[in-house]
Amino acid sequence: MAETAGKTTGATPKRKAPAKQASASTGGEGAGNSRAGTSEARSRFSAALDEARAGVVALGAEARERAGGYTTQARGRGEDYAGQLKTKAGELAVEGKARATEALSGLAKLVGENAETIDDRLGSKYGEYARSASRSLNNTATALDQKSVEQIGQDAREFVRKSPGTAVALAGVAGFLLARLLRGK
């Protein structure tokens, strides 16, 4: 029986405690406490919102700072790569100029050597055309060899400004020839 009485006694306070909390939150003389609790909850909620806003502002500032660092780092790398590409492009342009000069000189020599054969087969008039073409190719090769890559670029821009239609046609022919060369590989 003592155990039964102990169980009953232990259960009674548990039932009364929720009843007191319910009466305090529902009204009566606890209504003043309820209003105070609501205003306290509102102030805590407002404080939590303010803290969240401050956290968002701090995270935004940190993100901007990190992004600025990444941007600076990317610009530095981009400038490094741009410098490397510019150097490589310059080297390739000089190499291309040398090859073009060599090709023009070789073509001039070939045409000049065959001028006598052209004289014999087609006549001296056509042989003279071949010699003239050989001299012109040789002069072009010499002029190309003496100019810098920058001067050649300026000449090309000037040519495009003066006759854009011819420049587009030449670019098309060069593209076609390049495509044929690459397709052959």
Summary of the structure (lengths in Angstrom):
residues: 185
radius of gyration: 45.8
end to end distance: 105.4
largest distance: 144.0
contacts: 410
relative contact order: 0.04
helix: 96%
strand: 0%
